[in-house]
Amino acid sequence: MAVPILVFSVDKTRGSLLLKIIENSGFKAKLFDNSLELEYAVRRRRPPIIVFDTKHYQSRQFKIISAFHSRFQDAEIILFADPAEIPSFIAAGIKKECCFSDPINPDEVTLKIREIYFIKNKAFLKIKTYFLLLCSLFEGTRDNPYIIFTKKIILAIAMAVAVVVGIAGGFIFYNMSDLPKVQLLESYVPFESSFLYASDGVELAEFYLERRKFVPFYKIPKHVKNAFIAVEDAHFYEHHGIDFFRTIAAFINNIRAGGAVQGGSTITQQLAKMLFLTPEKSLSRKIKEAAISMQIEGRYKKDEILGFYLNQAYFGARAYGIEAASQTYFGKKTEDLSITDAAMLAALPKAPTDYSPFKNPQKAFARRNLALRLMLDRGFIDAEVYAASIKEPVPEYISRKKYAAPYFVEYIRNVMEQKFGDRLYTAGLRIYTTLDLTLQKKAEQAVAKGVGALGRAGMPGVEAALIAIDLNTGAIRAMVGGTNFQKSQFNRATQAMRQTGSVFKPIVYLTAFKNGYSADSTVDDTEVTYLSKDGGQQWTPHNYSRRFYGRVTLRTALSHSLNAATVALANAIGMDKVIATARSIGVTSNIYPHLPAAIGVSEMTLIELTYAYTTFANGRRFDPMVYEKITDRYNIKVEDNAPKGVQAIDPANVAKMRDVLNAVVTEGTSIAAQSLNRPVYGKTGTTDEYKDAWFIGFDDKLAVGVWVGRDNNHPIGDDMSGSHAALPIWINFMKEELMLQ
């Protein structure tokens, strides 16, 4: 392909992944992360296809894609976007069949690009050229003309044979001069899926470019091997790489049929083609294929060759290798396949799409039974087994595992992409995460119950997020980023920047404690008007109750979430010190250096605030911890991830923080949490017009944060404060957490 496919992505890892997928499919591609450079390339090259990745770039990407679509109509546009964004692109004129949702699906990319390319360029017809042999008449002579003519014919034939043999020998020598070294099979490392596991070892997800899990040849059952031998290469254990009789028979049958109806390649030849050669159909490739096959046969045992083949073959439905195919079609390990299962899989490699039981069940059924018939004819099964097997149905649907915690899986995918790049999808890593599946299910149930109650109360369309963090290690034990991952992959626990409201206030009080205050120190809760630094703007904070309480203790001010008292305290100690305290306990978001920030006008994520509350609980600051260890495909440890806590608050101030945060529950805005009947600590938060509702708190094991709101930043509903919208979800989850202890 002369003109490359152009790929645009601001995410380097995702862009390089798309580039690798396209290039592995045989197409040239070029990656851009700058729209001006892309426009210049489009004007200069006039590419047939432009692939856009909109992740992390939706708002600007929409305008760019719309502009490209209208100005360069010769180029077909393929894009990857959040499902919620796709209708906007379709409305702008992008073809629906060219819009794909995240995560990136290698098969979809490849199939769509091939479809577009061959429609645009048409298929080239093969040109058959016939050469006529011109025979020259020889001049007569006095000798017997017939003898002279015969001598000349013999000489001409001899010369022709010599020329043909010379050319053929040179052609064969030329093609064998650059043969790959088959001993590379000894270090054979195919692309293999990486797997994600929960803390109890349950599989969470699988990341792959080619879905494959290597299985050693000695673990493949004999009846599975026999099924493939019967279908693909009946004399596999007898030939030395090439089955000459089968090749000749296939050649004759193809001539009779007027087309390619039978293949003559052995399993060894197919392996040679898959691993060392391109799929082009040419005499040169066939010569190399035969030579490599004989080298492989001379170096490896038959069962090793069969194992290589079964681990490399493509079975359709994005399954590469026998283990992935077993899981995809039957939800089983290779060692658990029945004879009928093995026959079905043996029927697929010739034409995985045509014989797919999910797309063409009747053709798949007939092909599977043909495989069983061949097994019977070869003596691999008896008539009784055959009669029973041909009656069994073929699988009706892909056996996909329903993975739990999709928001957590996507979060750790991004973390691992930054760590390993493309290797995440090809290296066969085993990543053991910190997620507690039981707690995760309880978290999802608590969020669903809370949002459902709001919907029944006349507030549909509300979203919620929850995160639970181990106080002793900083490990994330549960994460819920929204109510419907299929509808939107936007993770409200880690990506949503929202005003914090009163959940920020404990940072002000911690700052006061660090500067000599105690929980019994007092502060004025009175109506005070503050001027901006330039003296041009006035601001008067008011309490939620619209009342002022005069001189109050810090314990009372925080437990009753008094805005006026909190601002007075922040004014007394200085916002620069409050911001410094926030940084010391792990808050990284921008904090406005003005007094309104003391009562939560700055925007932060649920995850960073919950980690800050983890520090309130025991004084130790943790970075987010999502995995415990990583091993490679051979179960050799790649990395151990031990907890890395840093003491950020001294024990005396930790005790003060526990005192005031417990008072919020025993006498303040979170009194409903007393229903847990055990010591808990936390703080509610509510923003203007009830746009955000928060509750973040902890017991002696977990720090748990809950946010409730709407993605469009509209109000949740009347009187939907943190204590009414978020706290019930938190209490529900903490009750379940207690039952699990």
N, C-alpha and C positions, 0 to 999 in steps of 0.2 A: 504494500500500500504506500504510494508516494507521499500523499499528504497525511500528516498524523492527525489523530483525534486529539482535540484540545481539552484539558481538564482544568477546572478552576475550583480551588478550595483554599480557605484561609487557615485550615487546620492541616499542618504539615504531615502528621501521621495518617490522617484519613486520606489526604491527597495522594501520598505515596502508596497507600493501600489500593486506591482506585487505579493508579498508574500501573501497579504490579498486576492487577486483575486483567487490565486491558492488554498489557504486553504479553502475559501468559497465554492470551487467547490468539496471539499471532498478529496483533495490530501494533502499529507504531503510535506512541502517545507522547504528549508534552504537557507538563504541569505548570500552572500559573497560580500565583496568590495575589496578583495585582491586576485590577480590572483594565487599567490603561495598557499594560503590556499585552493583555489578552486581546483587547480591541485591535491593537497594532498587528498582532499575529493573525487575527481573523481576516483583516483587510489584505494582508500580504499573501496568506496561504489559501484562503477560502476553504476551510476544512469541511468535510461532510457532516461531522458530528461534534457538538460541544457538550461536555459533561459538567454540570454544575453541582457542587455540594454546598447546601445552604446552612449546614449545622453551625451554630455560633455566629451567624451572619444574616439572619432572616430579613431584617428591615431593609438594609441596603441592598441585599441580594435581589429582592423583589424588583427594585427599580432597574438594576443592572440586567437581569434576565429579560424583563419586559423590553428594555431598549435593544438588546441583542436580537430578540425574537422579531421585532419590527424592522430592524435595519439589515439584518443578514438572514433573509428568509430562505436562502439556499442551504443553510446549515440546520440540521436537525438538533433539537435541544433535548438532552436527557438530564433530569435533575433528581436529587435526593433531598427530601424535606420532611419536617415533622408532619404527621397526618393532618393536624389542625391547619397547617399552612397550605396544603396541596390544593384545596378548592380555589384559593386566591390565584394560584398560578394557572390553573385550568381556565378560570374566568379571563385571565390575561391572554389566553390563546395557546398555552402549552398543551400538547396532546396528553390526554388522560393516561394513555398506555405508556407514556414516557416519564411519568411521575412515580417515583418510588419512595416508600417510607423507610426510615432508619430502623434497625441497623443495616449496613450495606450487605446485599446478597450477591455474591460473586456470579452465580448462575444467571440471575436476572440481568445483570450488567452485560455479561457475555452474549446471551441470547438476543437481547434487544439490539446491541451494537451489530451483531452479525446480520440480523434481520434488516436493519436500516441500510447497512452497507451494501448488501446484495440487491436490495430493491433499487437503491440509487444507481449502482454501477451495472446492474444486470449480470447474469451469469455468462461467463465466457464459454462458448461452445468448443468442444474438442475438435481439432481439424485432423482428419485422417488423410494422409498423403500416400498415393500409390505411385510406385516407380516402375516404369516399363523397361525391360531389358532389351536393348537394341542389338540385334545381331548383324554384323557386317558380312557381306558376301565376299568370299575370297576369290581372287582371280584364278582362272584355270591354269593348268600346267600340262606338260607333256606326260608326266607320270599319271598314275591312276588318280583321277580327281577325287574319288571317294576316300582313298587312303589319306591323301593330303588334307582333305576336309576333316576327317576323323582326328588326325594328329593335331590340327589346329584347335579343334573343339576340346580335345583332352588338355592341350596346353592352356587354353583359355580358362577351362574349369579349374585346373591346378593353380593357375595364377590367381583366379578369383577366390579359391579356397584359402590360399596363402594370405591374400589380402584380408579376407574376412577373419581368419584366425588371428592374424596380426592385430587387426583393429580390435577384435573382441578381447584378445589378451591384454592389449594396452588399456582398453576400457576397464577391464576387471582389475588390472594392477593399479590403475589410477584411483578407482573407487575404494580399493582396499588399503591404499597408502595412508589414509587418514582415519582408520577405524579407531573407535574409542577403546580404552583399556577395560576389558570386562572385569578385571580384578577390583574395579571400583565398587562392584556389588558387595564386596566384603565390608566396605564402609557405607553401605546403602542406608541413607537416612531420608526417607520420604517426608513430605509435609505431613505433620500430624496435629490434630486438634489439641488445644490446651483446655484443661478442665478446671472448673471452679467448684470448691466444696465448702459446705457449711462447717461449723466448728465440730459437729458430731460425725463428719465424714460423708454426709449425704451430698450427692451431686447437685449443684445449683445450676450450672450452665456450661456450655461448650462454645469455645471461640475457635473459628477455623476459616481458612481460605479454601482448603479442600477438607471436607469432613472425613477424617481418617484416624483410626486407632490401630497401631501395628499389633499383630498377633503372631507369635513365632509359629513356624511351620509344624512343629511337633505338637502344638496344641490344637491343630485343625483336625477334626474327626475324619476317619477314613471314608465314611459314606459321603462326606462333603467333597473330598478330593475326587472320589469316584464319579460324582455327579458331573463335575467339570471335565473330567477326562472323557466321559461318555459323550458329552455334547461337543467339546472343543477339539479333542485329540485322542481318538480311541487307541492309537498305538504309541502313546506318550512314553511308556516305559520300554519301548522296543527300538525306536529310532534314535538317531544321534543329532537331533536338532532339526532335520528336514525329512519329511515324509514324502519321498519321490512319487510313490504310487498314488497317494492322495492328491498331490499337486497335479499330476497328469490327468487324473479322473476329474478334478475340478475344472481344469482347462477345457477338457472335452465337453463337460456338461454346460459350461458357460457359453461355448460356441453354439451348441445345440439350442440353448435357450435364447441366444441373441443378446445376452447381457450377463452381468455378474450375479449369479444366483447361488454360488457355492464358493467358499473360501478354502484355500489349500494350506493356509498357515498353521503351523503347529503352535502349541502353547509357548514353546521356547522362542519361536519367531515373533509371536505377539509380544512377549516380554521384551525382546530386543528392540522392537519398534517403539514400545511405550517408554522405555528408559533411555535409549540412545539415539533414536532417529525421529524424523519429522513424519507427519501423517501423509505426506505427498505420495501420489501413486506414480512411480517411475521405475524404469529398469535399474537405474543406479541404486535406488533405495532397496530394491529387492535383492540385489547382489550383496549389498552391505548387510542386509538383514540375515541372509543365509550364512554369510561369513561369521557374523557376530554370534548367531545361534550355535554354530559348531564350536566356537570358542567357549561359550557358556557351558555347553554340554561337556566339554573336555575338562572343565575346571570345577563344576559343582555337581552335587548329587541331585537326582531327579526330584526328591521331596523338597530340597532347598529351592530348586527352580520353580516348582509349583507354589511354594510358599511366597516367593517373590512376586509371582504373577497374581496370586489371590490378594495380596496386600496392595497391589498397584492398580488393579482393574477398576474401571468406573462402572457403577451399577445403576446410575440414574438417581433422581431425587437428592442430588448433592452428596451422595454417599460414595466415597472412594475406599476401596479395600473391603474385604469380607466382613470384618468386625463392624464397620459402620453400616454396611448393607444389612447385616443381621439385626442390628438395633433399629434401623429405619423401617424395614419391611415387617419385622416380626417382634420387635421389642425384646430380643433375646441376645445372649452372647453366642459367639460362633460355636462353642462347645456344646450348646444346648439345642442346636438346629436339628430338626427331624429330617428324614429322607425326603419328604415332600417339600419342606422348606428349602433344602439344599438344591432340589431340582428346579424350584422357582428361581433361585438366585443364579444357578448355572444357565438358565434360559435368558438372562438379561444382558450380559456384556455385548452380544452381537448387535443389539439395537435397543438400548435401555428405554428410550422414549416410546418406540413402537410397541414394545412388549411390556410396558408398565402396567401392572394390575390396577393402578389408580386411574389411568387414562384410558386404557383399552383392556378391560377385564376379560373379554371373550378371547381376544388374541393372546393375552397372557395365559389364560387357562389352557388353550390349545398348545401353546409353546411349552408350558410347564409339563403337560402330559406327554409331549414329544420327548422331552428330556427323560421322563420316567420310562418311556418305551425304549429309548436308547440304553438306559441303565439295565433294563430287563434283557435286551438283546446282547449286551456285553457280559451278562451273568453277574452283575453287581447286586441285583435284587431278584427275588423269586416272583412267580406269578401271583401268589397270594398277596404279597406286599404291594405289587403293582396294582392289582384290582382294588385294593383298599385306598391306595394313595391317589388314584386318578379321580376319585369322588370328592376329595377334599376341596373346599373353596380356596380361591386365591385371596390374599389380604385385600381389604377394601379401603384402607386409609393408612396414611403414613403414621408410624408409631412414634409420635413426638412426645417427649417428656414435658409435662407442664411445670416449668421452672417457677419456683417461689421467689419472692423478693425482687421483682424486676427492676425497681428503682435502685436498689443496692447493687444489683448485678451491673447495671449501666454505669453507676458511679465508680465501681471498682474497675470496670473495663477502661474507663478514662484514666484512672490511676495507673493501671498496668500498661496502657498504651504509652504513657509518658515514660515509663520505666524500661519497657522492652521494645517499643516500636512494633515493626511488622512481625518480630519473633513471637509475639503473643498469639498470632494466628497460624504459625507454622512449626513451632519448636516443641510441641507436646508438653508444655509446662503443666504442673499440678499445683494449683494455688489453693491453699487451705485458709479460708477466711475466718473472721471473728464472729460471723453471724450465728446467732442462736435461733434455729428454725422454729422452735416452739414459741419463743418470745416474739418472733417475727409474725407468726400467725395470730397471736394475741393482739399484737399492735395493729395489724390489718383489720381485725375484727372490731377493735375499739374505734378506729377511725371510721370504718363503714357504719357502725352503730351511731356514732355521734353525728356524722353528716346526714345519715338517714333521718335522724330525729329532727334536724334542722329543716330538711326537705318537707317532712310531714307537717312542720309548724309553719309552712308557707314561705320557706327560704330555699328554693331549689338553686342548683348550680354553684353551691358553695364547695370550696376545696379545703383540704386539711393535710397537714404533714406531721409526722412524729419521728423522733429519733431517740434511741435509748443507748446510753454509754456506760460502760463498766467503770465504777469509781476508782478501782484499784489499778487498772491497766490502761484506761483510755480507749479500750476496744469498743467498736460499734457493735452492739448486740442486736439491734433491730432498726430498720429504716423504712418509713413509708413516705414516699414523695408526692402522693396524690391518690385520688380515688379510682383512676382508670388509666393504666399504663398504655393500653392499646389506643386509647383516644388521644393521649398526650404524654410524651416522654419527658416533659419538663419536670424536673425534680424540685419540688417546693421546699424540701428540707435542706438542699445544698445550693440551689441556684437562685431562689427567689430573694431579692433584696427588698425588704419591707421595713417600714418604720416600726421601731421596737416598743414604743409606749413605755409603760412603767416597768417592764422587765429589765430595762437598763438601769433603773434607780439603785439596785444593790451595789453597783459599781461606785456610785457617788458615796454611799454609806461606808463601803470598804475604804475608800480614800480618806474619809473622815476618821475612821478607826486607826489608819496608818499614821494620822497626824494628831494623835492624842485623844481623840474623842472616845466615849464609851456608849453603850446602848442606853444608859441613863442620862447622858448629856442632853441638854435641851436646845431647842431651836424655835424661832418664831414662825408660827403659821398664821400670817396676817396678809392683808391685801397690800402688796408693794408693787409699784410701777418701776420698771427697769428701763434705762436708756441704752441704746446701742453705743458702741465705742466712740462713734463720731457724734453722738448726742442727737442724732436726727430721727431716731425711731423709738417709740415707746412700746413696752410690752408688759402686761399684767397677768401673771399666772393665776388660774382659778382651780379650785378643787372639784372633783367629780360631783360632790354633794352640793356644790355652790355655797358652802359654808366655810368659815375660817375658825380655827380652834385655839388660837392664841399660842401660849408657850407650851410646847409638847416635847416629850422625850424622843430621841431618835428611834427607839423601838416603836413607839406609837406612830410616828410620822411614816415609817416604812410599812408597818402592818396595815395602816389605813390608807396607804398610798396617797399621802397628802402632797399635792403638787407644789403649793406655795412654800411649805416647809422644806421640801427637797431642793427647790431653786435657791432658797435662802442659804441652805447648807452649802450648795455648790458655789454660790457667790462668795461665801466666807472662806472656803478652802482654795478656790480657784479652779477654773475649768481645765487649765493646763495640767494640773495634778490629776484631775479626774481622767483625762485622756491618757496620761502616763500610766495610771493604774489599769485602764482598759487594755493597753498594749501589753502590760506585764502579765496579764492572765490570758492572753492569746487572741484578743479581738484585733482583727486586721483591717476591717472596713473603715472607710473614712468617717470621722466624727467631727461634726461642726464645732468649732472652738467658741461657741456662744452658749449662753445659759439655757435656751430652749432644749439643747442637746441633753441636759440633765434629766429631762422627763421624756426622752425618747423620740426626738424628731429625726435623728439620723437613721439610715437604713442599714440593716445587717441581715445575715442569713440565720436560719434556725440552728444550723450545725455549729456556727462559731459561738453563738450565745449559750447553747447547751454545754459546750466545752468550757465556757467561762464559769458556768454554775458547777461544773465538775471541780473546778479549782476552789470555789467557795466551800465545797463539801469537805475537802481534806488538805487544801493548801497546795496541791501538786497540779502543775500545768502539763497537759498532754497535747501532742499533735494528734490529728485523727489517725487511728490505727484500724486498718481494715483487713489485714491478713496476719497470720501467725507464722507461716513458713511457706516456702516455695521449693518444689523439687522438679527435676527434669523427667523426661519420659522413662528413664531407667530407675526412677525413685531415688536418685542421688540428690542430696540436699543442695539447693542453689543458695538459699538464704533463710536465716532465722530472724524473726522480727520480734525482739524482746521489747517490753514496754519501756518507754523513755520518758519518765516523768521528771519534771524540774520543780523544786520547791519554790513557789512564787508568793505564798502568804505564810507568815509565821503562825505557829499554833495558837497564840493568844488571840490574834485577829480572826482565825478560823472559828474559834469558840464564839466570838462576838457575832460573826456572820450567821452561824447556826442559830444563835439566840434570836436575832431579829427576824430571820427567815422562818423560824418556827412560830414566832409570834404572828406572822401573816396568817398561819393556819389556825392557831388557837384563839386569836382574838380579832383577826382582820378580814381582808377581802377574800380569803380562801378558806373560810371556816368550814365549807362543805367537805374539805379533805379530811376532817376529823372522822369521817365515816370509815376510814381505813383502819382506825383503832391501833395505830402505831405511830411513832414519831416520824413525821415527814416535814420537809422544808421546801419553800418555794415562793414564787411571786407571779401574780397575774399581770397582764399588760393589755391595754386597750388604746387604739389610736383614734384620732378625730373622726367623727361621724360613724364610728363602729366599723371602720374599714379592715382593721386587723384585731384579732383576739389571740392572746398568748397565755400560756402557763408553762413555766419551767420550774422544775423542782427535783428533789432527790430524797431517797431514804438512805439506808446504810449500805446499799449495793449498787444502785443505778441512779444516774442523772437522766431525767427524761424531759424532753421539750416537746410542746405541742403548739402548732400555729393553725389558725382557722381564718379564712378570708376568701376573696374572689380574685381571679387572675386579672380582671379588668380594673381592679382597685376601686370598685363600687362598694357601698356599704353592705355589710352582711345582713343587717336587719335592725329594727328598733331594739335598743337595750341589749344588744349582743356584745357584752363586755367579755373580757377574758374569763371571768368567773362563771359566765353563763354559756359561752360557746366552746372554750378550750378546756377549762378545768374538768367538765364531765368526762371528756375523752381521756384525760390524764388519770382521773380516779378509776375509770373503768379498766384501763391498762394496768395500773398499779395493784388493783385487786387481784387480777389474774396473775401478775408477777408474784404476789405473795403466796398464792396457792401453789406455785411451782417450786417454791423454796423447800 
